[in-house]
């Protein structure tokens, strides 16, 4: 079971997605996957340009 700080972070992300109109758990996971991919891609491209 998730407790403490991690639970608070997960709840915060869920609330943000819910208020943005995404209410299905699978859609939330899909959107998080896209965001993580884009973040990682940006990090890799940024390190190459430096």
C-alpha positions as CSV (number, residue, x, y, z in Angstrom):
1,X,0.0,0.0,0.0
2,X,1.2,3.5,-0.8
3,X,1.5,5.9,2.1
4,X,2.9,9.2,3.1
5,X,4.6,11.6,0.8
6,X,4.3,9.3,-2.3
7,X,0.6,9.0,-1.7
8,X,0.2,12.8,-1.5
9,X,2.1,13.2,-4.8
10,X,0.0,10.6,-6.6
11,X,-3.2,12.2,-5.2
12,X,-2.0,15.6,-6.4
13,X,-1.4,14.3,-9.9
14,X,-4.7,12.5,-10.0
15,X,-6.5,15.7,-8.8
16,X,-4.8,17.7,-11.5
17,X,-5.8,15.2,-14.2
18,X,-9.3,15.0,-12.9
19,X,-9.8,18.8,-12.9
20,X,-8.4,18.9,-16.5
21,X,-11.2,16.5,-17.6
22,X,-9.4,13.2,-17.6
23,X,-11.3,10.8,-15.3
24,X,-10.4,7.3,-16.6
25,X,-7.4,5.7,-14.9
26,X,-6.1,4.3,-18.2
27,X,-6.2,7.8,-19.8
28,X,-4.3,9.2,-16.8
29,X,-1.6,6.6,-17.2
30,X,-1.5,7.2,-20.9
31,X,-1.1,11.0,-20.4
32,X,1.6,10.5,-17.8
33,X,3.5,8.2,-20.1
34,X,3.5,10.8,-22.8
35,X,4.6,13.5,-20.4
36,X,7.5,11.4,-19.1
37,X,8.6,10.5,-22.6
38,X,8.6,14.1,-23.6
39,X,10.5,15.1,-20.5
40,X,13.1,12.5,-21.0
41,X,13.5,13.4,-24.7
42,X,13.9,17.1,-23.8
43,X,16.6,16.1,-21.2
44,X,18.5,14.0,-23.8
45,X,18.4,16.7,-26.5
46,X,19.4,19.3,-24.0
47,X,22.5,17.4,-22.9
48,X,23.6,16.9,-26.5
49,X,23.4,20.6,-27.2
50,X,25.5,21.6,-24.2
